[in-house]
Amino acid sequence: MEITVILSQENETLPKAELLARLGTLKIEYDIINEYPGVIELDVCADKEKIIELGSHLGYTHEILLTLDKTTPEELGDVIKKIDWKEQIQDSFKVRVKRMGNGEVDKDKIERNIGGYIKQDCQMPVSLDNAVHTIKLVYTDPKTVTNEFKEERVVGYNKVIITELLIEQDKRHFFDNKPHKRPYFHPGSMSPKLALCMVNLAHVKEGDVVLDPFCGTGGILIEAGDLNTVLIASDLEKCMYEGTKLNLAHEGFENFKVYWEDVRKLEIDEMVDAVAMDPPYGISTTLGGEDTKKLYTEALIAIEKHLKDDGYICMASPHYIDMNEVVESTPLKILEQHAIRMHKSLTRIITVLAKDR
């Protein structure tokens, strides 16, 4: 079946990379049909239940929609009339227009007219608050103009994708999981959205054993734990060791182990399926005064011994550390990298690694 995915546009590469990684983890075969800013059209070998599973655990995907048809804004009315709405809608519904960009579209008029036709055809009630079906008209493939200052703006659209909503992101999850709401909080904790993205880039699936050897306050493992995984954490700082135990227990997780240990000396009984980690940056007491690059190399060498042959590592690092240099003396290879600007003086580089075999 064909689906339309609405991606976050807050980063250029992470949203698509996370989506494709999760598709691979769930073994959903796909072909990319079209891509536009914030929109990707896919042909997938999966049923609705599998697609809802896909969409329920993504950080940078806003909505996944079932594609019903595609047309132009000018021919939208005619194409709408060709769809068998009696077959498509068996309960209450609503129609919503989604513009990808700020092109001028008379949303109210379109929603009212299209909704009126569908209601007449399927004989089902419109419900703006509790609709069972949400029909979304995605205006995309933007027409743009550039002004004298080289600023681009959307003035119209070449395409409308007629869809039905399958799943949308539960924004409450990220709000409820904000680091300062946990029993133990430390400034500089990673956002839940990025933590979830890293878990997905590490190809974590249900039942996996997941390691974070620089666990901090446990934010990455909290996102991994939602997939019913076995969690293993370690940190050199006693306060982080205690804080992670407190936070994981607060989330209701039971299947976890936390070690107060330097990752380079860490001894665990399990081989792990995935590693997701955000090591400390700079020379500090956290590193025992050691050079960051040296620590990263030694940490990766130690971690590789605990990683299954088909496992993945997803690692955050500051932009001023060359990860190619870090990795060159390890038994690992870089698969992909993504940059995410945190603030004026720091860009995080998200690197995905695997064993070089």
ZAZATI-340174 format. One record per residue (C-alpha): residue number from 1; y, x, z. Coordinates in steps of 0.05 Angstrom, whole numbers, plus 32768, in hexadecimal, padded with zeros to 4 digits. Example, Ala and Ser with C-alpha at 12.3 -4.5 7.8 and 13.67 -1.06 7.14 Angstrom:
2
ATOM     k     c2     c1     c3
ATOM     1   7FA6   80F6   809C
ATOM     2   7FEB   8111   808F
***
This chain:
357
ATOM     k     c2     c1     c3
ATOM     1   8000   8000   8000
ATOM     2   8049   8015   7FF8
ATOM     3   8076   8020   8033
ATOM     4   80BF   8031   803A
ATOM     5   80D2   805E   8074
ATOM     6   8118   8061   8091
ATOM     7   8124   80A6   80AD
ATOM     8   8159   80C0   80DD
ATOM     9   818F   80E7   80B8
ATOM    10   81A3   8111   80F4
ATOM    11   817C   814C   80D8
ATOM    12   816F   8160   8091
ATOM    13   8125   8174   8094
ATOM    14   8106   8161   80D7
ATOM    15   80FE   8115   80CC
ATOM    16   80D6   811D   808C
ATOM    17   80AD   8158   80A8
ATOM    18   809B   8130   80E6
ATOM    19   8086   80F3   80BD
ATOM    20   805A   811C   808F
ATOM    21   803B   8142   80C9
ATOM    22   8029   8101   80EC
ATOM    23   800C   80E5   80AC
ATOM    24   7FE0   8122   80A7
ATOM    25   7FCB   811F   80F0
ATOM    26   7FB6   80D6   80E7
ATOM    27   7F93   80E9   80A6
ATOM    28   7FBB   80B6   807E
ATOM    29   7FBB   80C9   8035
ATOM    30   7FFE   80BF   8013
ATOM    31   8027   80CB   7FD4
ATOM    32   8073   80D0   7FD6
ATOM    33   8090   80A0   7FA3
ATOM    34   80DB   80A9   7FAC
ATOM    35   810B   80C9   7FDD
ATOM    36   8154   80B7   7FEB
ATOM    37   8183   80C9   8024
ATOM    38   8160   80AE   8063
ATOM    39   812A   808A   803A
ATOM    40   80E5   809F   8022
ATOM    41   80B6   8072   7FFA
ATOM    42   806C   807F   8003
ATOM    43   802B   8066   7FE7
ATOM    44   7FF9   806A   8021
ATOM    45   7FAF   8060   8029
ATOM    46   7FB2   8039   806A
ATOM    47   7FB4   7FF3   8086
ATOM    48   7FEE   7FD5   80AE
ATOM    49   7FCD   7FE5   80F0
ATOM    50   7FCA   802F   80DF
ATOM    51   8012   8030   80C7
ATOM    52   8029   8010   8108
ATOM    53   8003   8047   812D
ATOM    54   8028   8079   8102
ATOM    55   806C   805B   8111
ATOM    56   8061   8053   815C
ATOM    57   8064   809D   816A
ATOM    58   809C   80BB   813F
ATOM    59   80DE   80D7   8158
ATOM    60   8108   80DA   8118
ATOM    61   80EE   809C   80F4
ATOM    62   8116   805C   80FF
ATOM    63   80EC   8028   80D9
ATOM    64   80AE   8021   80AF
ATOM    65   80B0   7FE7   807D
ATOM    66   807C   7FC8   804F
ATOM    67   8097   7FCC   8008
ATOM    68   8095   7F89   7FE5
ATOM    69   80BD   7F98   7FA6
ATOM    70   80F6   7FC2   7F8A
ATOM    71   8131   7FB0   7F5F
ATOM    72   817B   7FBA   7F53
ATOM    73   81B3   7F97   7F7A
ATOM    74   81C4   7F70   7F3B
ATOM    75   817C   7F55   7F31
ATOM    76   816C   7F4A   7F7B
ATOM    77   8170   7EFE   7F78
ATOM    78   8141   7EF9   7F3D
ATOM    79   810D   7F28   7F5C
ATOM    80   8110   7F03   7F9E
ATOM    81   80FC   7EC3   7F7A
ATOM    82   80BE   7EE4   7F5D
ATOM    83   80A0   7EF5   7FA1
ATOM    84   806F   7EC3   7FBF
ATOM    85   8091   7EB8   8002
ATOM    86   805F   7E83   8017
ATOM    87   802B   7EB9   8016
ATOM    88   8057   7EEE   8036
ATOM    89   8075   7EC5   806F
ATOM    90   804E   7E97   809D
ATOM    91   807E   7E93   80D8
ATOM    92   80C6   7E9B   80EB
ATOM    93   80EE   7ED0   80C5
ATOM    94   8132   7EF0   80BA
ATOM    95   8152   7F18   8082
ATOM    96   8178   7F58   808F
ATOM    97   819E   7F86   805F
ATOM    98   819A   7FD0   806D
ATOM    99   81CB   7FFE   804A
ATOM   100   81BA   8047   8046
ATOM   101   8201   8060   8047
ATOM   102   8242   803A   804C
ATOM   103   8243   801C   8006
ATOM   104   8264   7FD9   8002
ATOM   105   8232   7FA0   8006
ATOM   106   8240   7F58   801B
ATOM   107   8208   7F58   804F
ATOM   108   8217   7F13   806C
ATOM   109   8218   7EF1   8029
ATOM   110   81D8   7F13   8010
ATOM   111   81B2   7F05   8051
ATOM   112   81C8   7EBC   8050
ATOM   113   81B8   7EB0   8006
ATOM   114   8175   7ED5   8005
ATOM   115   8161   7EB7   8048
ATOM   116   8172   7E72   802F
ATOM   117   8146   7E7A   7FF2
ATOM   118   810B   7E97   8019
ATOM   119   8110   7E5E   804C
ATOM   120   810E   7E2A   8014
ATOM   121   80D2   7E4D   7FF4
ATOM   122   80A6   7E5A   8031
ATOM   123   80BE   7E20   805D
ATOM   124   80C0   7E4C   809B
ATOM   125   80F9   7E4D   80CE
ATOM   126   812E   7E83   80D1
ATOM   127   8133   7EA6   8115
ATOM   128   8168   7EDB   811F
ATOM   129   8150   7EEE   8165
ATOM   130   8104   7EE7   8166
ATOM   131   80ED   7EE9   811E
ATOM   132   80A4   7EF9   8111
ATOM   133   80B5   7F14   80CC
ATOM   134   80F2   7F40   80BC
ATOM   135   8101   7F46   8072
ATOM   136   812C   7F84   8065
ATOM   137   8153   7F91   8026
ATOM   138   815D   7FDC   8024
ATOM   139   8198   7FF1   7FF8
ATOM   140   818C   8039   7FE3
ATOM   141   8193   806B   7FAA
ATOM   142   81DD   806D   7FB7
ATOM   143   8215   8073   7F83
ATOM   144   8247   80A6   7F9C
ATOM   145   828B   80C1   7F8B
ATOM   146   82AB   8102   7FA2
ATOM   147   82F5   8107   7FB2
ATOM   148   8325   8142   7FAA
ATOM   149   830F   815E   7FED
ATOM   150   82C6   815F   7FD6
ATOM   151   82B5   8127   8006
ATOM   152   827E   80F9   7FEC
ATOM   153   827C   80AF   7FFA
ATOM   154   824D   8076   7FE7
ATOM   155   826C   8042   7FB9
ATOM   156   822D   801A   7FA7
ATOM   157   81E2   801A   7F9E
ATOM   158   81B1   801F   7F64
ATOM   159   8175   8003   7F89
ATOM   160   815E   7FCE   7FBA
ATOM   161   811A   7FD3   7FDA
ATOM   162   8101   7F8F   7FF2
ATOM   163   80D7   7F9B   8030
ATOM   164   80B9   7F7C   806F
ATOM   165   80C0   7FA1   80B1
ATOM   166   807F   7FBD   80CD
ATOM   167   8099   7FE6   8108
ATOM   168   80DB   7FFF   8121
ATOM   169   80EA   8036   8152
ATOM   170   80EC   8022   819B
ATOM   171   812E   8042   81B0
ATOM   172   8121   8030   81F8
ATOM   173   80EB   8065   81FB
ATOM   174   811E   809D   81F0
ATOM   175   8150   807D   821F
ATOM   176   811D   8073   8257
ATOM   177   8101   80BA   824D
ATOM   178   8144   80DE   8251
ATOM   179   813A   811E   827A
ATOM   180   816C   810B   82B1
ATOM   181   8143   80CC   82C1
ATOM   182   8106   80F4   82D6
ATOM   183   80F8   8106   831F
ATOM   184   8104   814F   830F
ATOM   185   813E   8161   82E0
ATOM   186   8159   81A3   82C8
ATOM   187   8195   81AC   8299
ATOM   188   8182   81C1   8252
ATOM   189   8144   8196   824F
ATOM   190   8130   8183   8208
ATOM   191   813F   813D   81EF
ATOM   192   8102   810E   81EC
ATOM   193   810D   8103   81A2
ATOM   194   8108   814D   8190
ATOM   195   80CE   8156   81C1
ATOM   196   80A8   811E   819F
ATOM   197   80B7   813C   815B
ATOM   198   809B   817F   8171
ATOM   199   805C   815D   818B
ATOM   200   8053   813D   8146
ATOM   201   8060   817F   8122
ATOM   202   8029   819D   814D
ATOM   203   7FFB   8167   8131
ATOM   204   7FE9   814B   8175
ATOM   205   7FB9   8110   8173
ATOM   206   7F98   80E4   81A6
ATOM   207   7F68   810A   81D4
ATOM   208   7F82   814F   81C3
ATOM   209   7F8C   8187   81F5
ATOM   210   7FD6   819A   81F3
ATOM   211   7FF6   81D8   8211
ATOM   212   803E   81E6   8222
ATOM   213   8041   822B   8241
ATOM   214   808D   8227   824E
ATOM   215   808B   81E1   8269
ATOM   216   80CF   81DE   828C
ATOM   217   80D4   8196   82A5
ATOM   218   8099   817E   827B
ATOM   219   80BF   8158   8246
ATOM   220   8094   816D   820B
ATOM   221   8054   815D   8230
ATOM   222   806E   8118   8244
ATOM   223   8074   8107   81F9
ATOM   224   802F   8125   81EC
ATOM   225   8011   80FF   8227
ATOM   226   8022   80BC   8207
ATOM   227   7FEA   80CB   81D6
ATOM   228   7FB5   80CD   820E
ATOM   229   7FAF   8118   820A
ATOM   230   7F98   814D   823C
ATOM   231   7FD7   8172   8252
ATOM   232   7FDA   81BB   8267
ATOM   233   801C   81D9   827F
ATOM   234   8034   821B   829B
ATOM   235   8076   823A   82AF
ATOM   236   808C   827B   82CF
ATOM   237   80BF   8257   82FB
ATOM   238   80A4   8236   833A
ATOM   239   80D8   81FD   8337
ATOM   240   80C2   81EC   82F0
ATOM   241   8079   81EE   8303
ATOM   242   8086   81BD   833C
ATOM   243   80B5   8193   8312
ATOM   244   8084   818A   82D9
ATOM   245   804D   8174   8309
ATOM   246   807E   8141   8326
ATOM   247   8095   8127   82E3
ATOM   248   8050   8121   82C3
ATOM   249   8035   80FB   8300
ATOM   250   8073   80CE   82FE
ATOM   251   8062   80BB   82B6
ATOM   252   801D   80A5   82CD
ATOM   253   7FF6   80DE   82AD
ATOM   254   7FB8   80F5   82D1
ATOM   255   7F96   8124   82A0
ATOM   256   7FC2   8161   82A8
ATOM   257   7FC2   81A8   82C4
ATOM   258   8001   81CF   82D5
ATOM   259   8000   821B   82E2
ATOM   260   8034   8246   8304
ATOM   261   8028   8282   82D6
ATOM   262   8045   82B0   82A1
ATOM   263   8028   8298   825E
ATOM   264   8012   82DF   824E
ATOM   265   7FE4   82DD   828B
ATOM   266   7FCF   8294   8284
ATOM   267   7F84   8288   828A
ATOM   268   7F6B   8242   827B
ATOM   269   7F25   8226   8270
ATOM   270   7F36   81FB   8234
ATOM   271   7F43   820C   81EC
ATOM   272   7F80   81E4   81D6
ATOM   273   7F8B   81BA   8198
ATOM   274   7FD7   81C2   8197
ATOM   275   8010   81E8   81B7
ATOM   276   8057   81CE   81BA
ATOM   277   808B   81F8   81DF
ATOM   278   80D4   8208   81E9
ATOM   279   80D6   824F   8206
ATOM   280   8114   8268   822B
ATOM   281   814B   828B   8204
ATOM   282   816F   82CC   8213
ATOM   283   8163   8302   8247
ATOM   284   8161   82E1   828C
ATOM   285   813C   82DF   82CD
ATOM   286   8110   82AA   82AD
ATOM   287   80F5   82E0   827F
ATOM   288   80F2   8314   82B5
ATOM   289   812B   8338   8291
ATOM   290   8102   8341   8252
ATOM   291   8118   833D   820A
ATOM   292   810E   82F8   81EB
ATOM   293   80EE   8310   81AB
ATOM   294   80BB   833B   81D1
ATOM   295   80AA   8300   81FF
ATOM   296   80A0   82D1   81C3
ATOM   297   8071   8302   81A0
ATOM   298   8048   830F   81DF
ATOM   299   8046   82C5   81F0
ATOM   300   802C   82B2   81AA
ATOM   301   7FF6   82E7   81AD
ATOM   302   7FDF   82CC   81F1
ATOM   303   7FE3   8283   81DA
ATOM   304   7FBB   828F   819A
ATOM   305   7F7E   82A1   81C4
ATOM   306   7F7E   825B   81E2
ATOM   307   7F8B   8236   819F
ATOM   308   7F53   8218   8177
ATOM   309   7F4C   8232   8130
ATOM   310   7F69   81F3   8112
ATOM   311   7FA0   81EB   8146
ATOM   312   7FEB   81ED   813D
ATOM   313   8025   820A   8165
ATOM   314   806A   81EB   8162
ATOM   315   809F   8217   8181
ATOM   316   80EA   8212   818B
ATOM   317   8115   8252   8189
ATOM   318   815F   8264   8183
ATOM   319   817A   8272   813D
ATOM   320   8189   82BB   814E
ATOM   321   813F   82CC   8157
ATOM   322   811B   82DC   8116
ATOM   323   80D8   82B9   811E
ATOM   324   80BC   82DF   80E2
ATOM   325   80C5   831F   810A
ATOM   326   80A7   82FE   8148
ATOM   327   8069   82E8   8123
ATOM   328   805B   8325   80F8
ATOM   329   8033   8348   812F
ATOM   330   800C   830A   8144
ATOM   331   7FCE   82E8   8126
ATOM   332   7FFA   82AC   8112
ATOM   333   801F   8295   80D4
ATOM   334   805D   826A   80CC
ATOM   335   804F   8228   80A7
ATOM   336   8095   8209   80A9
ATOM   337   80D8   820F   80CB
ATOM   338   8112   81DF   80D8
ATOM   339   8158   81EA   80F4
ATOM   340   8178   81B9   8124
ATOM   341   81BF   81C5   813C
ATOM   342   81C5   81BA   8187
ATOM   343   820E   81CD   8192
ATOM   344   8243   81FD   8177
ATOM   345   8220   823D   818C
ATOM   346   81D7   822A   8188
ATOM   347   81A9   8213   8150
ATOM   348   8160   8209   8163
ATOM   349   812C   821F   8131
ATOM   350   80EC   81F5   8134
ATOM   351   80B1   821E   811A
ATOM   352   806B   8205   810C
ATOM   353   8034   823A   810E
ATOM   354   7FE9   823F   8105
ATOM   355   7FB4   8275   8108
ATOM   356   7FB8   82A5   80CC
ATOM   357   7F71   829D   80B3
***
